[in-house]
């Protein structure tokens, strides 16, 4: 289990040091969950149905804990500290839960068998000077495989 720590409203003046104690840090568990609209599929078959004529299936929608940028949207997805390891979009963070839409690219033609896709939610360790050898820093749960039956 991983936790994300935030200290807000820090003012660092030139050539000063600031002591931060553990009790000064706002700790939240690093986690994510699928949207209410995706729960039934995600908790059962994890198989979506979509027309092969579509470019993408834009499901599932997931919410990841992001205490760093509450109320902030991004011009560039690379600005986010919490990211998708896979294909998708980074969206709003109204209440400390950032919305992501996972995208499954269509093969363009109907498939007899469902195709498998996966993604992971990760903390961008580079933004915290964490060693790249230790990353990516996965956010549980990590069993994120799903299928799309392209009709």
Residue pairs with C-beta under 8 A, 6 or more apart in sequence:
1 29
1 30
1 140
2 29
2 30
2 123
2 137
2 139
2 140
3 27
3 28
3 29
3 30
4 27
4 28
4 29
4 30
4 65
4 67
4 68
4 123
5 25
5 26
5 27
6 25
6 26
6 28
6 67
6 68
7 20
7 24
7 25
7 26
8 26
10 18
12 18
26 67
28 65
28 67
28 96
29 65
30 65
30 123
30 139
30 140
31 64
31 65
31 139
31 140
32 62
32 63
32 64
32 65
32 121
32 139
32 141
33 62
33 63
34 42
34 60
34 61
34 62
34 63
35 60
35 61
35 62
35 63
37 61
38 59
38 60
38 61
38 62
41 47
41 48
41 59
41 60
42 60
42 146
45 147
46 145
46 146
46 147
47 114
47 146
47 147
47 148
47 149
48 57
48 59
48 104
48 146
48 147
48 148
48 149
49 148
49 149
49 151
50 57
50 104
50 106
50 148
50 149
50 150
50 151
51 150
51 151
52 106
52 107
52 108
52 109
52 110
52 111
52 150
52 151
53 106
53 108
54 106
55 105
55 106
56 87
56 103
56 104
56 105
56 106
57 103
57 104
57 106
57 148
58 101
58 102
58 103
59 101
59 102
59 104
60 102
60 146
61 99
61 100
61 101
61 102
62 99
62 100
62 102
62 121
63 97
63 98
63 99
63 100
64 82
64 97
64 98
64 100
64 121
64 139
65 82
65 96
65 97
65 98
65 139
66 80
66 81
66 82
66 93
66 96
66 97
66 98
67 96
68 81
68 82
69 80
69 81
69 93
69 98
70 93
70 94
70 95
70 96
71 93
71 94
72 93
73 91
73 92
73 93
74 80
74 90
77 83
77 89
77 90
80 90
80 98
80 124
81 123
81 124
81 127
81 128
82 98
82 121
82 122
82 123
82 124
82 139
83 90
83 121
83 122
83 123
83 124
84 90
84 100
84 102
84 119
84 120
84 121
84 122
85 119
85 120
85 121
85 122
85 136
85 138
86 102
86 117
86 118
86 119
86 120
86 144
87 102
87 103
87 104
87 105
87 119
88 100
88 101
88 102
88 103
88 119
89 100
89 101
89 103
90 98
90 100
91 98
91 99
91 100
91 101
92 98
92 99
93 99
100 121
102 117
102 119
104 115
104 117
104 146
104 148
106 150
107 115
107 150
109 150
110 150
110 151
111 149
111 150
113 149
114 147
114 148
114 149
114 150
115 147
115 148
115 149
115 150
116 145
116 146
116 147
117 145
117 146
117 147
117 148
118 144
118 145
118 146
119 144
120 136
120 138
120 139
120 142
120 144
121 138
121 139
121 144
122 135
122 136
122 137
122 138
122 139
123 135
123 136
123 137
123 139
124 137
125 131
125 132
125 134
125 135
125 136
125 137
126 132
126 135
130 137
